[in-house]
């Protein structure tokens, strides 16, 4: 039997290793504020990296940027980087500027990540 609390949003636990905060903030501004993805698109995008993402939809869903940062920071660091690089090429109706995309890519190139498989 499902209780009411089963249908409420819960943050995912943060990964042990995280991308630098300035990169996470830059990405959430680009992809989950004035430009970027809708709330449902954020769930759809991050669900391919984690089965736990789909389990978080329900009442009490926070703002898009908060969901974006929580989902991103819940992934292993190599997947955090991979997700942001994929978003740089992700088709969006309200895409960030090419200049912002280039700056994010440049910042990600400078972040050492071990065991990247892509």
C-alpha positions in Angstrom: 0.0 0.0 0.0 1.4 3.4 -1.0 1.4 6.1 1.6 1.2 9.8 0.8 4.9 10.2 1.6 5.8 7.8 -1.2 4.6 10.4 -3.7 6.6 13.3 -2.5 9.9 14.6 -3.9 13.0 13.7 -1.9 16.6 14.9 -2.7 19.0 12.2 -3.8 22.2 11.8 -1.7 25.3 13.7 -3.0 28.1 11.8 -4.5 31.4 11.6 -2.6 33.3 13.6 -5.4 31.7 16.6 -7.0 32.6 19.0 -9.8 33.7 22.4 -8.6 30.7 24.5 -7.3 31.3 27.2 -9.9 30.8 24.7 -12.7 27.7 23.3 -11.1 26.2 26.8 -10.6 27.2 27.8 -14.2 25.5 24.7 -15.6 22.3 25.1 -13.5 22.0 28.7 -14.6 22.4 27.7 -18.2 20.2 24.6 -18.2 17.6 25.2 -15.5 16.8 28.9 -15.2 16.0 31.3 -18.0 17.4 29.0 -20.6 17.6 25.2 -20.8 15.3 22.4 -19.8 11.8 22.3 -18.4 11.2 20.4 -15.2 10.0 17.2 -17.0 13.0 17.4 -19.4 15.3 17.6 -16.4 13.8 14.4 -15.0 13.9 12.7 -18.5 17.5 13.7 -19.1 18.9 12.6 -15.7 16.9 9.4 -15.6 19.2 7.9 -18.2 22.1 8.3 -15.7 20.2 7.0 -12.6 17.1 5.0 -12.0 16.6 6.9 -8.7 15.8 10.1 -10.6 12.4 8.9 -11.7 11.5 7.9 -8.2 11.7 11.6 -7.1 8.8 13.1 -8.9 5.7 14.0 -6.8 4.4 16.7 -4.5 6.8 19.2 -3.1 9.1 19.3 -6.2 11.6 22.2 -5.8 12.6 24.7 -8.5 14.2 23.5 -11.7 17.7 24.7 -10.7 17.5 22.9 -7.4 16.4 19.6 -9.0 19.1 20.0 -11.7 21.9 20.5 -9.1 20.6 17.7 -6.9 20.4 15.2 -9.8 23.8 16.3 -11.2 25.5 16.1 -7.8 24.0 12.6 -7.0 25.9 11.1 -9.9 29.5 9.7 -9.8 31.9 12.5 -10.8 32.7 11.0 -14.2 28.9 10.9 -15.0 28.5 14.5 -13.7 31.1 15.6 -16.3 29.6 13.4 -19.0 26.0 14.7 -18.4 27.2 18.3 -18.7 29.0 17.7 -21.9 26.0 15.9 -23.3 23.8 18.9 -22.4 26.1 21.2 -24.4 24.8 19.4 -27.5 21.3 18.6 -26.2 18.5 20.0 -28.4 16.5 22.6 -26.5 13.9 25.1 -27.5 15.4 27.7 -25.2 19.1 26.9 -25.5 21.9 28.8 -23.7 24.1 31.0 -25.9 26.9 29.4 -27.9 29.4 31.5 -25.9 28.1 30.1 -22.6 28.2 26.5 -24.0 31.9 27.1 -25.1 32.8 28.5 -21.7 31.3 25.5 -19.9 33.1 23.0 -22.2 36.3 24.9 -21.6 35.8 24.7 -17.8 35.0 21.0 -18.0 38.2 20.3 -19.9 40.2 21.6 -17.0 38.6 19.3 -14.5 40.5 16.1 -14.0 38.3 13.0 -13.8 39.6 9.6 -13.3 38.3 6.5 -15.0 36.3 8.2 -17.7 34.8 5.6 -20.0 33.7 7.8 -22.9 
